[in-house]
Amino acid sequence: MSSSQALIRYTYLSKPNSDAKMSASITTQVPGKFDSSVLKYLRDKYPNNRQIEVTEVIWK
């Protein structure tokens, strides 16, 4: 499977008992060009972040 470069904007909870959402963005190579690949990538890369939600993906 080939990888594609993407700009990913997402929100997450950094602490298990917190209600405050944090926003972040990253530009990276994602295997495949699927939204499910983006979410899997973020969950694998940041296992301590809770409730990750992808807000925008810009494929390059």
C-alpha positions in Angstrom: 0.0 0.0 0.0 1.4 3.4 -0.9 1.4 6.3 1.4 0.2 9.9 0.8 1.2 13.1 2.4 -1.6 14.8 4.3 -2.2 17.8 6.5 -4.3 16.6 9.4 -6.2 18.9 11.8 -7.7 17.2 14.9 -9.0 17.6 18.4 -8.4 15.4 21.4 -8.6 15.1 25.2 -5.1 15.0 26.7 -6.2 13.9 30.2 -8.7 11.1 30.9 -10.8 13.2 33.3 -10.7 16.5 31.4 -13.5 18.1 29.3 -11.2 20.6 27.6 -10.5 19.7 24.0 -7.1 20.5 22.6 -6.5 21.3 18.9 -3.5 20.2 16.9 -2.3 19.7 13.3 0.4 17.6 11.7 1.7 17.1 8.2 2.8 13.5 7.6 2.8 10.5 5.4 -0.3 8.3 5.9 -0.5 4.8 4.5 -3.3 4.7 2.0 -5.5 7.7 1.1 -8.5 6.9 3.4 -10.0 8.8 6.3 -9.9 5.6 8.4 -6.1 5.5 7.7 -5.8 9.0 9.2 -7.6 8.1 12.4 -5.6 4.9 12.8 -2.4 6.8 12.3 -3.3 9.3 15.0 -4.4 6.6 17.4 -1.1 4.7 16.9 1.1 7.8 17.1 -0.6 9.3 20.1 -1.9 6.4 22.2 -2.3 8.6 25.4 -4.7 11.1 23.7 -8.3 10.4 24.3 -11.3 10.9 22.0 -9.4 11.9 18.9 -11.6 13.5 16.3 -10.3 14.4 12.8 -11.6 17.9 11.9 -9.9 18.2 8.5 -7.7 16.3 6.1 -6.0 18.0 3.2 -4.3 15.4 0.9 -1.2 16.7 -1.0 
